[in-house]
Amino acid sequence: MEIDVNIHTYNTYGGHATLSLIGDFLELNSPSFGSSIEELEIHVYFQGGRAKRTLESLFDQYHNFLKGLPSTKFYRKKNRFELNILSELGDSGLVKGYGPPKLGLFVDCAKEIIDSLTLLKPKLKKSDLFDFDAFLSSMQNKVKDLPDTEEKFALLQQQIDDERQRKRDSMDEWDKLGVDWIDYHPKAREILDSPFYWNCADDFAPNGNDTGADVLGFYEEWRPKNKKRSAISFFDSLMSDWEVSLPVDESDDYARQTYEESILGLAFAQLKIDGTCEEEIGGLAIQAIDGMEIRLTELHKDWDLYEERIKTLELMKQKLNDTTLEKQ
């Protein structure tokens, strides 16, 4: 089981130098407890803080949300459990800023999280393949392994780093992506058969840059509600929202770049979500790639990453050409 711990304050969310270590600590040397829960996401919320100007409404909404905690969600089809708790250790000042992991905060919050794990049980059914009693007992036994000196804490951090490296070394390129394939069309991985197309951290990938990633996210939300509509209507609406007039003004760098990254991102979003790409969308994406290649060659041929960029553009163009040919 993978256990991830994230923090929330009214205006921050994500990993934390101290608290995120707790998930790794709970994972260390833990056996499997069943296949029904493969991921456990733990979100620790902190109240308080001072609302920045213009963020007062966000501050109020956040604290209203806290009234509903603790809460749990079990995504059975994804074998993922989400646990949301409000920390009683203090206000958001405890997790503010950056810095090295803190022993006291690590120990106190680990105990708080372990105590909260009983909240999982009500959502589990007898048919779920998960030994909750064994899981809870194992996690509670972890309390005695919590470090009580800075030296032991440093050794634990090294052990966690070593285990993280071991996991990375054992993964192939597909595993490293962390893609939840249930979110995509059953044929998507077969069609997009290189990890490159799925790499959300590669700016050259179709959905890796900021614009392409946004297009994929928005299209994921749009398609289930518009199953019979052409993606062109989605694209036109998106360009309007982003203040890009069509046909695009080639002299406007913002409009041209946004358009090109968006249509390319949409073509691959369709392949991922729908398992196919509409001919018009694919054609426009190929035209956009041709334009990118021309400008790169004319203006940026001395760029250190020129050859790599051209290679990725050709790879995407060939894939779009191949999917178009398969329809004919």
C-alpha positions, -999 to 999 in steps of 0.1 A, spaced: 0 0 0 12 35 -9 5 61 19 8 98 10 4 126 35 -3 161 24 -11 193 43 -37 220 37 -40 255 50 -64 281 36 -40 291 9 -16 262 5 -18 225 -3 7 198 -10 37 179 4 55 190 35 91 184 46 81 169 79 46 155 75 51 138 42 77 116 58 50 101 79 35 83 49 69 67 41 74 58 78 40 40 79 49 21 47 83 9 59 83 -29 62 46 -31 61 30 -62 45 1 -62 21 -33 -61 38 -54 -68 7 -59 -55 -28 -90 -33 -22 -69 -4 -9 -37 1 -28 -34 39 -21 -42 58 11 -42 95 7 -41 114 40 -49 151 40 -41 170 72 -59 203 75 -47 232 97 -70 261 107 -61 297 113 -36 320 96 -42 356 85 -62 362 53 -43 381 27 -59 410 10 -83 398 -18 -83 362 -3 -108 369 25 -135 349 8 -112 319 3 -102 321 39 -139 319 50 -148 291 26 -119 271 38 -128 274 75 -164 265 66 -151 234 49 -132 224 81 -165 221 100 -172 189 80 -140 172 91 -131 145 96 -143 128 64 -135 98 42 -139 88 6 -134 53 -8 -128 51 -45 -134 14 -49 -128 12 -86 -94 28 -81 -86 10 -49 -79 44 -33 -90 57 1 -89 93 10 -88 104 47 -93 141 56 -86 152 92 -83 185 110 -51 186 131 -55 195 168 -18 201 172 -21 238 165 -28 263 138 -13 267 103 18 284 117 31 248 125 35 240 89 43 275 75 74 280 54 103 258 45 131 241 64 144 207 75 121 181 91 112 186 127 113 157 151 86 169 175 61 177 147 68 144 130 61 123 161 30 143 172 14 143 138 23 106 132 4 97 164 -25 119 154 -27 102 120 -25 67 134 -53 75 158 -75 87 129 -71 54 109 -102 39 127 -122 62 105 -116 39 75 -135 10 89 -172 23 84 -166 26 46 -154 -10 42 -177 -38 32 -173 -75 40 -167 -81 3 -137 -58 2 -105 -76 1 -88 -58 29 -78 -70 64 -86 -38 83 -79 -53 118 -44 -64 107 -38 -30 91 -49 -11 122 -28 -33 145 3 -29 123 -1 9 122 -6 12 159 25 -9 165 44 17 145 41 41 175 68 23 193 91 27 164 88 65 163 122 82 169 129 98 203 162 115 195 175 136 166 200 109 158 173 83 154 152 107 134 182 113 110 187 75 107 150 71 99 151 98 72 181 80 56 162 47 57 132 65 40 155 80 13 171 46 7 137 30 3 125 57 -20 156 52 -42 151 14 -42 115 19 -54 126 43 -81 153 19 -93 128 -10 -95 103 9 -116 102 10 -154 94 42 -172 57 35 -173 55 29 -135 74 62 -128 46 81 -146 21 72 -118 -8 73 -143 -42 60 -131 -52 41 -162 -88 37 -151 -92 75 -159 -85 69 -196 -98 49 -226 -90 12 -225 -71 15 -257 -53 48 -248 -21 32 -237 -20 9 -267 -24 39 -290 0 62 -272 26 35 -267 55 56 -254 58 70 -219 67 103 -235 30 110 -244 20 106 -208 48 125 -191 32 154 -172 66 167 -162 80 170 -197 73 204 -212 78 189 -247 50 163 -241 16 172 -255 0 175 -221 32 182 -201 34 220 -205 10 242 -185 -14 248 -213 -15 212 -225 -21 200 -189 -49 224 -185 -65 213 -217 -64 177 -207 -79 185 -173 -107 206 -187 -115 180 -214 -117 152 -188 -144 172 -171 -162 183 -203 -164 150 -222 -187 130 -197 -213 157 -199 -210 161 -237 -206 126 -250 -221 132 -284 -207 167 -291 -177 174 -313 -145 184 -294 -144 215 -318 -172 231 -297 -151 225 -266 -120 240 -283 -139 271 -295 -153 277 -261 -119 273 -245 -102 297 -269 -130 322 -261 -124 318 -224 -87 323 -229 -93 354 -251 -78 339 -282 -97 349 -314 -100 324 -342 -86 323 -368 -55 331 -347 -35 363 -352 0 350 -361 15 383 -351 2 379 -315 28 356 -298 5 349 -268 -25 340 -290 -4 319 -314 14 299 -287 -17 294 -267 -36 282 -298 -8 258 -309 -3 242 -274 -40 240 -269 -49 222 -302 -20 199 -298 -30 192 -262 -66 185 -272 -56 161 -300 -38 139 -275 -64 145 -248 -89 130 -272 -67 100 -278 -64 95 -241 -101 101 -231 -119 90 -263 -95 65 -277 -96 84 -310 -90 118 -324 -114 137 -346 -100 143 -380 -104 180 -379 -87 182 -345 -59 160 -357 -54 180 -389 -53 213 -370 -28 198 -346 -5 187 -374 -7 222 -390 3 236 -356 33 213 -354 44 223 -389 42 260 -379 63 252 -347 89 234 -367 92 262 -393 97 289 -366 122 268 -346 143 262 -377 142 299 -388 147 314 -354 161 289 -329 183 265 -348 212 273 -324 191 264 -293 207 236 -273 175 217 -273 166 223 -309 172 187 -321 153 173 -291 124 195 -297 122 188 -334 124 151 -326 94 152 -302 74 173 -327 80 148 -354 71 120 -330 37 136 -322 30 144 -359 37 108 -369 14 95 -342 -14 119 -353 -9 109 -390 -10 72 -380 -43 75 -361 -58 94 -390 -47 67 -415 -62 40 -393 -96 56 -397 -94 57 -434 
